[in-house]
Amino acid sequence: MVARNSFDTGSAEYTRQEAVNVANAVLRGDLGIIEGARLLSSLAHRLVPDWTDDADFVVLCALDSETDHLPVGAQRKRWDPTALVERDALVQRIETDAKQDVEAACRNILQRFGAA
């Protein structure tokens, strides 16, 4: 058994709070569906023992993987404006299709990690 130290506890709390903040931002509409899924996906391995066995993170990680070629968030600044126009329609369609599932995952994350 590995002993935990205070850094581990603080780091775990920070990760939970970050997940809560991102989930809230997605639900408020302050963060896009794809960008929020990417951020939550990046936290999965620190929040759950096996994201592939967690219904919420399967949704988020799958969307992240399926859309990793699309520009969202800060990445958009590095893209050619003409290429962005082409991709924006695809981003919009995917976000519309995934919105219900991602928002449900975000609500579950708030329930699971919102109260430490």
C-alpha positions as a printed Julia matrix, in Angstrom:
116×3 Matrix{Float64}:
   0.0    0.0     0.0
   1.31   3.44   -0.91
   1.06   6.09    1.78
  -0.67   9.29    0.81
   0.73  12.67    1.71
  -0.92  16.07    1.99
   0.05  16.91   -1.59
  -1.96  13.93   -2.85
  -5.03  15.08   -0.92
  -4.67  18.65   -2.14
  -4.07  17.53   -5.7
  -7.13  15.28   -5.63
  -9.26  18.11   -4.27
  -7.91  20.48   -6.91
  -8.76  17.96   -9.64
 -12.31  17.47   -8.31
 -12.8   21.24   -8.13
 -11.5   21.67  -11.67
 -13.96  19.03  -12.91
 -16.8   20.79  -11.08
 -15.78  24.16  -12.56
 -15.63  22.77  -16.1
 -18.94  20.89  -15.74
 -20.62  24.06  -14.46
 -19.16  26.11  -17.32
 -20.51  23.62  -19.89
 -23.96  23.63  -18.3
 -24.04  27.44  -18.19
 -23.01  27.59  -21.85
 -19.76  29.4   -21.03
 -17.73  26.54  -22.48
 -18.5   24.61  -25.63
 -19.55  20.97  -25.59
 -16.4   19.7   -27.31
 -14.01  21.92  -25.37
 -15.64  20.93  -22.08
 -15.52  17.25  -22.99
 -11.82  17.59  -23.8
 -11.03  19.25  -20.5
 -13.01  16.72  -18.48
 -11.5   13.88  -20.48
  -8.03  15.11  -19.52
  -9.0   14.84  -15.84
 -10.58  11.38  -16.07
  -7.52   9.36  -15.09
  -7.18  11.39  -11.89
 -10.87  11.2   -10.96
 -11.88   7.61  -11.56
 -10.0    4.31  -11.36
 -10.83   3.31  -14.95
 -12.49   5.81  -17.26
 -13.32   3.03  -19.74
 -15.64   1.57  -17.09
 -17.29   4.87  -16.17
 -20.36   5.85  -18.19
 -19.83   9.6   -17.81
 -16.18   9.58  -18.82
 -16.77   7.15  -21.68
 -19.08   9.78  -23.22
 -16.58  12.59  -22.66
 -13.47  10.71  -23.73
 -15.18   9.32  -26.83
 -16.22  12.81  -27.93
 -12.7   14.09  -27.24
 -11.21  11.32  -29.36
 -13.71  11.72  -32.2
 -13.17  15.48  -32.43
  -9.48  15.92  -31.69
  -8.95  17.2   -35.24
 -11.39  20.08  -34.78
 -10.42  23.57  -33.58
 -12.12  24.71  -30.39
 -11.17  27.13  -27.65
  -7.68  28.63  -27.77
  -6.72  26.38  -30.73
  -8.87  28.52  -32.98
  -6.33  31.37  -32.86
  -3.81  29.21  -34.71
  -6.15  28.22  -37.56
  -6.62  29.89  -40.91
  -9.93  31.82  -40.96
 -11.05  30.08  -44.15
 -10.45  26.65  -42.64
 -12.32  27.71  -39.5
 -15.42  28.5   -41.51
 -15.41  24.98  -42.93
 -14.87  23.35  -39.54
 -17.36  25.53  -37.66
 -20.34  23.91  -39.35
 -19.05  20.47  -38.38
 -18.32  21.58  -34.81
 -21.83  22.99  -34.52
 -23.44  19.79  -35.8
 -21.4   17.55  -33.51
 -22.04  19.76  -30.49
 -25.77  19.76  -31.19
 -25.78  15.97  -31.48
 -23.66  15.44  -28.34
 -25.16  18.17  -26.16
 -27.7   16.04  -24.31
 -25.23  13.28  -23.44
 -22.43  15.66  -22.44
 -24.74  17.77  -20.29
 -26.01  14.61  -18.55
 -22.4   13.59  -17.86
 -21.68  17.07  -16.51
 -24.67  16.91  -14.16
 -23.47  13.52  -12.93
 -19.97  14.88  -12.39
 -21.42  17.71  -10.3
 -23.31  15.18   -8.18
 -20.32  12.9    -7.8
 -17.53  15.41   -7.21
 -19.29  18.61   -6.2
 -19.35  17.92   -2.49
 -16.05  16.72   -1.09
